[in-house]
Amino acid sequence: MTIWTALLICLGINALGFALALAGGSDRYTDISYALTFMAVAFTGLLMNPSPVWHAILLTTMVALWALRLGGYLLIRILRTGRDERFDGRRERPAWLARFWGLQAISVWVISMPLVLALGAASTASPPFWIWAGVAVWAAGLAIETASDWQKFRFRNRAENRGTFIRSGLWKYSRHPNYFGEMLVWWGIWLTALPRLSGWRHLAVVGPLFITLLLLFFSGIPILEKKAKEKYGNDPSWQAYMSRTNKLIPWFPRRKD
């Protein structure tokens, strides 16, 4: 599979999602299409691989398991909440929706570069160290992301927690443990893909770099922390949490001065 085939898959699925969202006004298509696009790219790449050896199957399985887990969680969340706050006041704006879906398609394409470029390469002798190091990083990231998402979902669905913020479980050690897990997942996939990459295919590193920078400086952490400040900014307990807890990498809370 070439990078252009992958791009067409990403654009096609998200164009369909855009059409369905525009016609039905539902937010659920966003989360379904995001995970589905990764899975479509992964399995198409595997099927088109001239020699789908165990390494290619492993990479595809890693992406598919992550996408299945994330897609299932996001679907359950949207079915329970009924809406995605990102679309408030924008559902009836076709131009904005088109830009959103277009950017989502490009994001999936860029993030999946380690998989796409590895599956498009000829099979080579694979040094096991990088493969299993990557699997270990991926597994740790998936476990952290899954646990932190579940902890936050359970916290938000308890009536006694309304109007408060989570600071228990993994959230005691990081303000965004789910994003930390997400980054580890894609750095792990890149490490696993590394033995199949050579020459220009080393540009695959753009995938984990992109998701890391995106979550750190653009669509992830900055937006959530701005909303949290607007909601809890005058709460002394939130101020203490912000000052004592790492933004990303889980670690023990800093002591009070």
N, C-alpha and C positions, 0 to 999 in steps of 0.2 A: 504494500500500500504506500502510495506517495503522500507527501504532506498536502498536496492539492486534493487528493481523494478525501482525506480526512477533513479538509476545510469544507468540501461540498456536503459531507455528511452533517457536519456541525451546522452549517447554514440551512440545510434542508429541514432538519428536525426542529430547529428554532423558528424557522419561517412558519412551519405547521403550528407550533405552539403559539406563536404570535396571532395567527389567524383564529385559532380556537379561543384564545383569551379575549381577543377583540370582539368576537361574535358572542361569546357567552358571558363575558365580564367576570370570569372566575380567576382567582389567583392560584389555584391548585396546579394549573398546567406548568407554571414556572418551575416548581420544585421537581415535578415528574420529568420534565424535559431536560433539566440540568443533569440529573443522574443518568437518564436514558441515553443522552448524547455520548457520555463517557463510555457506557456499555456498548453502544453501537460502534463507536470507533475501535474499541478494544477487540470485539469479536470479528468485525470486518477485517481488521489488520491481521488477526490470526488466520482467518480463512484464506486471505490473499497471500500469506507468507509462503514462499516457495518450499520451505522446509520447516514446518512447525515443530521444532524440537522442544524438548522439555523446558528449556529456558524461555522460549516464546510463550508456551502454555502457562508457565509460572507468572510471567509478567501480566498476561491477560487476566489470570485468576486474581491477582492482587488488585488490579484496577476494578474488576467486576465486583469483588467482595466489598471494596470500599464504596463503590457507587450504589450497590444494593443496600448496604447499611444506611448510607446517607439519604438515599431516596426514600427508603421506608420511614426513616425518622421524620424527614421533612413532610412527607405525606400525612403521617399521623398528626403532626403538629398543625398543619394547615386545616385538616378536617376538624380538629378540635377547636381551633381559634376562629376559623371561618374566613380569615383574611390575612393578607401580608401588608404590614404597615408601610412598606416601601411604596405601595401603589395608592395610598390614600391621597385623594385629590387628583390622581393622574390616570385613573382607569378609563376615563372618557377622552383621553388625549392620544390619538393614534400616532402622532409623530414621536411623542415621548416613549410610548410603548415599543415602537419600531426600533428606536435607538437602543432601548434596554435589551430587547431580544437580540439585536445585532451584536451588541457588546458582549452579551452572554455567549453567543456562538463563537466569537473570536477568542474569548477568555478560555473556553473549553479547549479550543484548538491549540492555543499556546501552552496551556497547562499540560496537555496530553503529549507534548513533543517527545519526552523520553520514551514513551510507549510507541508512538508512531515511527520515530526514527529507528528504534531498535527492531521493531517488527519488519521494517522495510529493508533491513540490512541482511546481508548473506550470513548464514550460520557460521560461527567461528568457535574455536576452542575457548571455553569460558572459564577463566580463573575463578574457582569457587569462593575465594575469600570475599570479593566484592559482591557477589550474588547473595551470599548468606548474611553478610553485613547489612546489605540493603533490606533483606527480608526482616532482619531483627529490628532495624529502625522503623520500617513500615508497620510491623506488628505492634511495636511500642506506641507509635502514633495512633494507630487504629484503636488500641485499647484506651488510650487517654481521651481521644475524641469521643468514643462511644460512652465512656463512663461520665465524662463531663456533660455531654448532651443529655444523658439520662438523668443525672443529678439535677440539672437546671429544669428540665421538663417536669420532673416530679415535684420540685420546689414550687414552681409556678402554678401547679394545679392543686395546691393545698390552700384552702380558704384562709387559713390563719396567716399565710405569707403575703397576702395581697397588700400592695403598697410598700413592700420591703424588697431588699435585694439579697441575692444569694452570697453567702460567704462561708459555706460549709463544704465538706468533701474536698475535691480538687480545687474548688474556687477559694478555699482558704489560702492556698499557696500560689495561685495565679489569678489575675483578673480575667484572663482569657485562655483557660487551659484547652478549650476545644479548638481554638485557632492554632495553638502550639502543636496539638496532635495532628491537625490538618497539614501543617508545614512538614512535620516529620514523615507523614505518609508519602508526600511527593518527593522529599529528599531520599526516602528509602527506595521508591520506585526508580528514581534516577540512578542510584547506586547499583541497584539490581540490573538495570539496563546497560550500565557502563561497559561491560565486556563486549557488547555487540556494537559499540559506537567507535567510529574511527573517522579521521579527517573532519570534514565539515559537519558530520553527524554529532560531533561534540557540542554543537549548538543546542542540543537537547537540554542543556543545563538552564536554558531560558525558562523551561517549565517550572521547576521549583523556585527559581529566582522570582518569576512573575507572581506566583501565588503568595510568596513570602512578602514581597513589596506591596502587593495589593492589599493584603490583610493588615500589614503594619501601618501603611501610610494613606490608604485611599478608602476602599469600600468596607473594610472590616472594623478594626479597633477605633479609629478616629470617630466614625459615625456613632458607634455604640457608646463611647465614652462621652460624646457630646450630649446624647440623649440622657444618659445617666446623670450628668451634671445638671441638666435642666430639671430633672425630676428629683434628685436627692442632694443637690448642691449645698443646701442649708442644713443637711443632716450631719451632726458631728460624727456619728458612727460611720457614715459613708466617707467623710473626710479622713477619718482615721484609717479606714480600709484602703483608701487610695494612697495614703502616705506610707503604709506599712507593707503592702502587698505588691509583689512584682507584677509588672504589666503582662508579661508573656511567659517566661521560663519559670516553671513551678519551683518555689523555694520557701523555706521557712519565713514567716512574717518577721519583719524587722521589729526590734524592741522599741517601746515608747521612749522618747527622750526624757 
